[in-house]
Every structure is written in C-alpha cells, then in structure tokens.
C-alpha cells in the first residue's frame, strides 16, 4: 500500500516538475552520491511553499535532508520535439552575478501536415 509524503525544500523547486513525474532520491555519502532510489509518483506540487507531494511505499525508507532529490518525466508523453510554426523562449538569470551562455539548440518539426 502506498502512503503520501510531502517533500519540503528550502530552495525554489524546479519549474519543470509535474504531477505524474517519477521522484527519486540519491543518498550522499562522503560527498559522493549513490545510485538513484525511486520514491514514487509525484501527485501534487505547491510552488508557493516549495513542496512536492508524492506516493511512497510504506516499507520504503523516507528521504532525509542530506539526500539529493531528482525526478524524471514519462517519456511516452514527453518524447516528441517542438511542433508548430514558431516558439518563444524566455531565458532568465536569477543570479546577481553575470553568466555567459555558450550555446542554444533546438529540434523543431513543422506541424502543418
């Protein structure tokens, strides 16, 4: 049976995470991260409180504050490239320090056929 767990982060969560994504943890030991361990499916995101809710099996160890958290997308729904006639991209630098962008690439398919 699956339980629900709230993962609360001290920093802003990644804006790409969605309900349905798979959430993992990686245990960090001596500055080295281990293999990813599946936690469960993301069921809700609260960007205001930087909280991700996901399912977890009741026998699984709960993540700790020192674990590295990551997520993956379902490749069935997120497999195709951009479609359409145009795309608009916004790139932001949230740091107070200057940064340099080395490259930007895209894969676009015309969607008129």
N, C-alpha and C positions, 0 to 999 in steps of 0.2 A: 504494500500500500504506500502511496506517495503522500508526503507531507508538503506543506508550503513553507518556504523560507524567504525572509526579506534580507537582501544584501544591501547594507547601507555603506556608501562610500564617502570619504572625506573630501574627495575632489569631484569635479564635474564628470558625469558618466559619458561614455562615447555616444554621440548622437545617432550612430548607425544601428544600435541595438533595437530590436523589435520583438514583440510577442511572437513566439514560435521559434526563436533562435535557441541554439543549444549552448548552455553556460558550462564552463569548465573552471577548475582551479588547478594551480600548479604549486606544489609545496617547495618553498625556497629554503635550502639548507646550505649554510656557509657561502652565501652569495650566488649559489647555482640553483636554477630552477629545475625541478624534476619533470617527468612526463605529465601531460595534462590528464586530469581525472574528471570524468563527466559528473556534473552536479545534477543537471536536468534541464527541462524546457523552460524558457522564460515565459511567464504568463502575464506580467504587467511591468510597466516602467513608470516611475514617478520622477521626472526630470527636475522638478522643483526641489524635492527632498533628496535627490541623488540616490534613489532606491530602486533596486531591481528585485522583483518577486519571481521566484521560480519553484518548480516542483523538485523534490529531492526524496529519494527512497529513505524510509525511516531507519534503515540499518547503516546508511552511509555516514561517514564522519562529516561533521559540519565544518565549513571553511573557517579559518582563523584570520585575524587581522594581518598576519605576515604572509598569507598566501597571495599568489599572483592570480588575478581573475581574467578570463578571456571568454570570447564567445565565437560561434560560427553560424553562418547563415545556412538555410536549407537550399542546397544547390538546385533543387527542382524549380523553385520559384525565383531564384536569383542567378540563373545561368546565362541568360541572353545578354547581348550588348545593348547599347543605346539604340532606340528606334525613333524615327521621325525626321523632320526636316531641319530642326535646329535644337541646340541645347544651350542652356545658360548655366554658367558655373560661377560661384562666388568663393573666393579663397580669402580666408581671414588669418591674420597673425594676432593671436591673443596674448602674445608676449610683449613686454616693454622693450625687449632687445630686438635689434634688426636681424632678419633672417634672409637667406638667399635661396631662391627657387631654382633648382638646376634643370628640371625638365617636367613637362606635362604631356601626357599622351592620351589617346582615346581610340576606341574601336566603335565605329558608327555604322549602322545599317539603315538604308532608306526604307521607310515603312509604307510606301505608296503602292505596293504590288500585292 
